[in-house]
Amino acid sequence: MILISASEAGLTFGDFEVARTVAEFIELIAIAAIVIGVIVSVIAGVTKWLRIDSDTGFETFKRFIARGLLIGLDLLIAADVIKTVTLEGTIESAVVLGLLVLIRTFLSWTLVLEVRGRWPWQRIAPSAEPGHG
């Protein structure tokens, strides 16, 4: 049995088809998470609107859609990291990844603000904790 290294076989750092496939699969999961989040949020929001009132329906819709978007954004960041680290090992791609992560992180923070009413780094007020008030 003859063993050869990856470089001797002609494989380079960017030839990881498995990484590309995994990243694309994660992107598809992210899209599915966002679509499912939209569908669930519409159903939950309309249900609450019909059973309780429009304000409760809207808050339910907003909370559910934000959760679906948060999951989707996190998955898209994971896919971008995989692609950048394994497939596109250039300074330009790392800078683009950094900008994408910054933008998506800001979006995630604003979605958390919408869902929880506070920034991710803020503590829960004692009166807002379960069992108080």
N, C-alpha and C positions, 0 to 999 in steps of 0.2 A: 504494500500500500504506500503510495507516494503522497505526502502531504505538501501542499503549497500554500503560501500566504495569500491573503486577499490581493495585495498589490501585484504579486506574480501572476495571479489569475486575471489581472486587468480590471479588477474592481476598484473603484475609487470611493471616497467618502460619500459622494452624492449618488451612488448607484443603489441605494437601499429602497428597492421597490416595495418591500414589506412596510417600511416606514411611511411611504407615500400612500399605500393602501390603508394603513391604520389611520393616518391623518384624515384621509377622505371619508373613511367610515365614521370617525368621530364627528366630522362636519355634518354628515347625514343624520347622526343621532342628535346633534345640536338643532338642526332644522326641524326634525321631528319633535323635539322637546318644545320648541317655540310654537309650532303649529298646534300641538296638543294643548299647550298652555293657553293659546288663544281660544280654542274650542271649549275647553273646560271653563275658562273665565267667562265666556259668553253664556254658557249654560248656567253656571252658578249665579252670575249676575242677574240674568233674566228671571231665574227661579226666585231669588231673594226679592227682586223688584216686584214680582207678581204676588208673592206671599206676604211681604212686609211693607216696603216702600221703596221709592226710587233712590233715596240717599243710601240706604243699606245695600241695594242692588249695585249701585255705582262703586261703593267702597269694596264690596266683594269682588266685583269685576277687576278693579284696580289691583287689589291684593293678589288675586290669582294670576293675572297677566304678568305682573312684576316677577312673581316666582318663576314662571315659565321662561321669561326673558333672562333672569339671573342664571338659571341652569344652562340655557342656550349659550349665553355669553361665556360662562366658565368653560364649557366644552369647546367653543370656538378658540378660546385662548390656548387650551391644551393642544388642539390640532395645529395651531400656528407655531407653538413651541416645538412640537415634534418635527414639523416641516423645516423650521429654521435651523434647528440643531443638527438634524440628520441629512437634510437635502440641500439646503441653501446656506452653506457655511461661509458667507461673505459678510463684510462689515455693513454693507448696504442693507442686506436682509436682516441683520441684527438690529440696525437702527429702525427699520420699518416695523419689526416685531416689537421693539420698545415703545414706539408710538402707538401701535395697535393696543398693546397691553395698557398703556396709560389711558387711552380713550375708553377702552372697555371697562377698565377699573373705575373710572369716573362715572360711566353709565351705571355700573353695578352699585356704586355708592348712592347715586341718586335714586335708584330703584329701591334700595334698602330704606332710604329716607321716606319714600312713598309708602312702603309697606309697614314699617315700624314707627314712623314719625320721629326718628332720630338718626343721626349719622352712625355708621357701623362702630366707631370707636367710642361713642358716648355710652355711659352706663344707663341702665334702666332706672328711672326714678322709683324710689321706694313705694310710692303710692300706686305705681303702675304694675308692680309685681303681683303675681297671683296670691290671694290670701290677704291682701292689704286693701283697705278702703271699704 
